[in-house]
Amino acid sequence: QTDLFQERIFVFVDQGQFLELPKNATCLDAAFVSIPDKVLHLVAVFVNQNRSSFSTELKNGDLLSFQFQEEKIIPPLQWLTFVKTSTAERMLKKIFEAFPRDEKLSRGRKAIEVELKKYGKTSFEDFSPQVIRELIAYFRVQDLDHLMIACGEGRFLPHQVIDILFRHLSWFTNLWKYLLFRFNSSKGLSL
């Protein structure tokens, strides 16, 4: 029973609500649990009366308060990278899936491009068609547009797609170098 409590935290919401959350839950997780109908109006969160980011990890006994606006916000895909509860993840994906196809494609493409820039690349055109075919097959999608739509829906996180892309390239490059080395070293051998 003590292990259960070590994996959970207990926080308070200023409206008098008491929340039990998984360890490392964020302010955004708490918002989705305590005020799910107001999350898209959320503009600020305070932990122990100090303004905090939505990604701030909560600790046992924290006191939360939320600030709202009248207009709905469009949640960024990055929210999926730091929520820890299945409730928050499920609700975010439902929100993202409801976007029109073109918006999902655009959001997915922009998120992928941000990740690619971290590696000095600008688009999928920087990779061979074979690598792209293998990436599409790995994620079991029809084509690159469907991969970007899936990212725009939150089914795949852009950093996961890029991680697979570069891990594949790294493995392929190392294999190719090894085969070239073996081929070149065998030329010098006499039988």
TAKA-V379987 format. One record per pair of residues at least 24 apart in sequence whose ideal C-beta (glycine too) atoms are under 10 Angstrom apart, sorted by the first residue. I is the first residue (numbers start at 0). J is the second residue. Records with the same first field share a line. If there is no record, write none. Layout:
# TAKA-V379987
I->J + J
This chain:
# TAKA-V379987
4->59
7->59
8->56 + 57 + 58 + 59 + 60 + 61
9->57 + 58 + 59 + 60 + 61
10->46 + 57 + 58 + 59 + 60 + 61 + 62 + 63
11->60 + 61 + 62 + 63 + 64
12->61 + 62 + 63 + 64 + 65
13->45 + 48 + 62 + 63 + 64 + 65
14->63 + 64 + 65
16->63
18->57 + 61 + 63
20->57 + 59 + 61 + 83 + 84 + 86
21->57 + 83 + 84 + 85
22->56 + 57 + 58 + 59 + 83
23->56 + 57 + 58 + 81 + 83
24->56 + 57 + 58 + 81 + 82 + 83 + 84 + 87
25->51 + 52 + 53 + 54 + 55 + 56 + 57 + 78 + 81 + 82 + 83 + 84 + 87
26->51 + 52 + 53 + 54 + 55 + 56 + 57 + 61 + 63 + 65 + 81 + 82
27->52 + 53 + 54 + 55 + 74 + 78 + 79 + 81 + 82 + 83 + 84 + 87 + 91
28->53 + 54 + 56 + 57 + 81 + 82 + 83 + 84 + 85 + 86 + 87 + 88
29->53 + 55 + 57 + 61 + 63 + 65 + 84 + 87
30->63 + 65 + 82 + 87
31->78 + 82 + 84 + 86 + 87 + 88 + 89 + 90 + 91
32->84 + 86 + 87 + 90
33->63 + 65
34->63 + 65 + 67
35->86 + 87 + 90
37->65 + 67
38->65 + 67 + 71 + 72 + 74 + 78 + 87 + 90 + 91 + 94
39->67 + 68 + 70 + 71 + 72 + 73 + 74 + 90 + 94
40->65 + 66 + 67 + 68 + 69 + 70 + 71 + 72
41->65 + 66 + 67 + 68 + 71 + 72 + 74
42->66 + 67 + 68 + 70 + 72
43->67 + 68
52->81
53->77 + 78 + 81 + 82
54->78 + 80 + 81 + 82
55->81
56->81 + 83
57->83
73->98 + 102 + 106
74->153
75->106 + 110
76->103 + 106 + 107 + 109 + 110 + 113 + 150 + 151 + 152 + 153 + 156 + 157
77->110 + 113 + 156 + 157 + 158
78->153
79->150 + 153 + 154 + 155 + 156 + 157
80->153 + 156 + 157 + 158 + 159
88->153
89->153
91->152 + 153
92->152 + 153 + 154
93->152 + 153
94->152 + 153
95->150 + 151 + 152 + 153 + 154
96->148 + 151 + 152 + 153 + 154
97->152
98->148 + 151 + 152
100->144 + 148 + 151 + 152
101->148 + 151
102->148 + 151
103->144 + 147 + 148 + 149 + 150 + 151 + 152 + 153 + 154
104->143 + 144 + 145 + 146 + 147 + 148 + 149 + 150 + 151 + 152
105->147 + 148 + 151
106->147 + 148 + 150 + 151 + 152 + 153 + 157
107->143 + 144 + 145 + 146 + 147 + 148 + 149 + 150 + 151 + 152 + 153 + 154 + 155 + 157 + 160
108->143 + 144 + 146 + 147 + 148 + 150 + 151 + 157
109->147 + 150 + 151 + 157
110->147 + 150 + 151 + 153 + 155 + 156 + 157 + 158 + 160 + 161
111->143 + 146 + 147 + 150 + 151 + 155 + 157 + 158 + 160 + 161 + 164
112->147 + 157
113->157 + 158 + 161
114->150 + 156 + 157 + 158 + 159 + 160 + 161 + 162 + 164 + 165
115->157 + 160 + 161 + 164 + 165
117->158 + 161 + 165
118->161 + 164 + 165 + 168
120->161 + 164 + 165
123->147 + 160 + 164
126->164 + 165 + 167 + 168
127->168 + 171
129->171
130->164 + 167 + 168 + 171
131->164
133->163 + 164 + 167 + 168 + 171
134->160 + 161 + 163 + 164 + 167 + 168
137->163 + 164 + 167
138->163
